[in-house]
Amino acid sequence: MENTTHERLLIIDFGSQVTQLIARRLRELNVYCEIHPYQNVTEAFLADFAPKAIIFSGGPDSVTRAGSPRPPQSAYRLGVPILGICYGQQVMMQDLGGEVHGGKISGGGGTAEFGRAFVTPEGELSLLSGWFKAEKEQVWMSHGDHVAKLAPGFAVYGTSPNAPYAITADTARNFYAVQFHPEVHHTPNGAMLYENFVRLAGFTGDWTMGAYREQAIAAIRAQVGDKKVICGLSGGVDSSVAAVLIHEAIGDQLTCVFVDHGLLRQGEAEEVVTMFRDHYNMPLIHADEQELFLGELDGVSDPETKRKIIGRLFIDVFQKHANAIEGAEFLAQGTLYPDVIESVSFSGGPSVTIKSHHNVGGLPEKMGLKLVEPLRELFKDEVRALGTELGLPPSFIGRHPFPGPGLAIRCPGEITREKLEILRKADAVYIDQIRKHGLYDDIWQAFVAILPVRTVGVMGDGRTYDFACALRAVTSVDGMTADYYPFSHDFLGETATRIINEVPGINRVTYDITSKPPGTIEWE
């Protein structure tokens, strides 16, 4: 769905690993924004997108290198406010007549700056209104190169010990640039900079879920017409919100296809069928394809191969059921904006694809179906807000995310029916423990992974040789970054005892305390 009614801010991405956090800060301010890789932002694109303001992200390259990433020169002539962050600041200086010197990383020998730093103010600036809570403000620096000479028209408004041009601005043209990253947690007051920027850019904050609901329903009706849609319903929040939204738009033109691939949690298939067929009265096909999926996954241990097999089989299953539904021309999916972002690989550029998403990138032509993806502009918390707007029960909206490949990626190594059954039981005990202790809503995602290793144990007077498992629980805002949840040792001990006592096949329990990054939330 193309956004055509909201005020729009464009984020030009130069490859920073935290560009998505910029978008989150803006969405929290009810400002609609999109991230686009620098090489996709042409003069024609800018004219069509018509942004009300632009942000240049950070990035790992050096503007001192010939051929380094740049925005189109026409961006500076649009007459809209621009904010450059880190690499984005250096790009602005280099493009507009200033100078950037290379640091040690790019071979220039200058001073780099990584980690916490403190900025002191130099004069008054609307971007900084209310920002300085004391004589200096903590920020997060991560730069190898540095600005050595300001471009004409720019002045200094903030300095740090290793960045004399930490905050600069050309107020006549509404160009602003900072050397640090306001979007990250380690710049505690960074959100205020974005709030000030969108205010001075004239945004009214018109991005709400009520408005989005109306726009999405109109767009679905316009796209689909009187044709039929099949929806890939997993039972997770994303596909469920998509299904309810589409059903509100076109009613019984929608048929949901729930694929039971044998990789679901305990009791999940029955729960999904009951909720959507009985409660929402939606046409629903329960496709029990466990033997197909598990048969093809037999003996496969490579995680990317698992994902590709599951994605391919999903397409095959949908093709089979689409052929049985007369007039079906569209396939609906619960694709989210982070899926779209993570699946973008900057060809020849600084970013790489972390993992493939089987529900991104369009359908193979052999299916003959067009995509309906009404959530692809939304982050996860926005999907939950839309679910509330649509009247889904809070207990359902608050469910933890569950991956499309299901338990396949929580079962490192080969997948067997035995391991899946053990994993389901352990996961059910773990989630029961979390709910019993009133912690479920404090946690973004929690699950058990069964490890591809057996360990020696002792139960009663006998020796055991069973599987080890890892508990995982993280806190997050949107899944792009995450910290492990700080369970008490009492909770972990009690949970480990329950799993070992109640789940045959497990004799050792560990807790994963890895954050994202460097790890991912899921194990594969």
Phi, psi and omega in degrees: 000124179276132178276118182235354187252338183268152169300137188236137174246136181256127172256115177270117188267123177256017172104010178294145177285352182241018179302324181299330180292330175299313180299319179297317180301321182286319179298325177298337179266013182061036177248125179281132180218159174226145175261129176226134178300143185307323185288346177270349184267095178259175176298321179295320178299314181300318181296321181285319182289325178051061182290150175275340176199164182226143171238131172266124181281175170285183179180162186273352185279179177239127180292348177282350181273133176300132180084011180292157184300136178219155171277165173294144181299335181295341179300324182284346183257003182288339182080020179249155178299143177230137175239122177257134183241122176056253176304325179298324175295315182295323176300315181299315180297314182295319182289328189257011172109006176269195179225142175236131178254141180288145173268194183298324184295320181265010174088009183271343178081001181283181183274125174269172180208117181227132178104198183292142174213170181232128183257136175250146185283154174224088179089178183263140180209134183298329178299333185259010183303118179074005187282314182284110179273344179214193181294336177216155185237135180287137176223172177244116179261146176202075184216141176264317177274171179208153176288128180254335180211131180288149172289153178305136180097343181270150175226162181270134179234359177194143181227154170231167184306323181249008179220087181295345177243047185297323176227123180226160180200147167248093188292334179296324181257002183059042174256129182229148182208136178230146181276343183260181181250101179290342187281342187271159182300330185281357165255086194304325184255020185295328182301329181294328177297317178293322178299316178295321183295315182289331177292313181291339176279352176088018178289140181261356180072052186266010181267096179232159181288331175297314178293321181294321179302311180298316181295317182295318180297316178297319181293320179297314180298320180293321182287318189272323184064230180259013181279169181260152183234138168251140184244129175283097185263117179262340185096352175283173184298317187296303183293329180290317177296319178300317181296314181295320179296314181292321178298323177295327182281319190230003175060228187283006169291346180263131169239125179271137176244112180259112182267116176267096185268010179078010184239024181266166178283172185298125177074007188288320182300312180298320181297316181295313182299316180298316185293312189271324180283319185270311185284312183267353176055041178267143170301123187222129174256121176265101183267100179277098185240031184300316183295322179298309183293310185292330177295316180285336179275351183300124178084357181271129181240340181289126186296321181290324176296319177303310181301317182293321177298313181297317178298317180296316181293325174303314181297316179300316181295315179296323178299317180299315182283330176296322180295336181273350181254107184296128178087005179286118181239352184229147172242124179265139178224154180268040179299134178251167181298318176300328175298316181296315182296311184295336183271358178276126174249123182284100183300116181075005184250194191276343186258157180230160175283122180287315179203158179276151175241121186290349182251026180231146171104004179089166181264148173303147184299333183300337181286331182067021179243145176261153184273140165242115183230077188288353182250005190291352175264359190250146167274166187302316182292334175288326176296318178298319178296322177293321177300319176298316178302326182274353176090015175292147183296142181304324181296330179278317181299327183277003181298145177294150177300149176226129188288150177306315178289358175063217185291352179301324183265006171250013181229071181305143184085200182293145177262129174230158178297325179298313181295321180296320180293319176298316182297317179300314182294318180295319180296320180296320178295316182299311180295323176299319177298315181297317179293319182299326180269006177069030185253354190302315184284348177275350187248135179288314183204137179218140180194171175250139170247133177267128189271149181279051181209142174254146181231156180278138177216174178229124175232120187066233179256010185248157177270137175244156175221083189237181183283152168262151176228160177239131173273140178229132174210130183227155169253144182195167174261316185221006180085352181284324171228158183202151173240148178291150181279133185276071176301152172285156177296328177297316179297313181297319179296316180296319181292316179299319180297316180297315182298313182295322181285326189257347185241100175299135179109350177239131178231007179210135182234131177238164177239127183275117181249029179274135176270168174244121347289170012275339180275176167259170178290309177284164183275337178226000000 
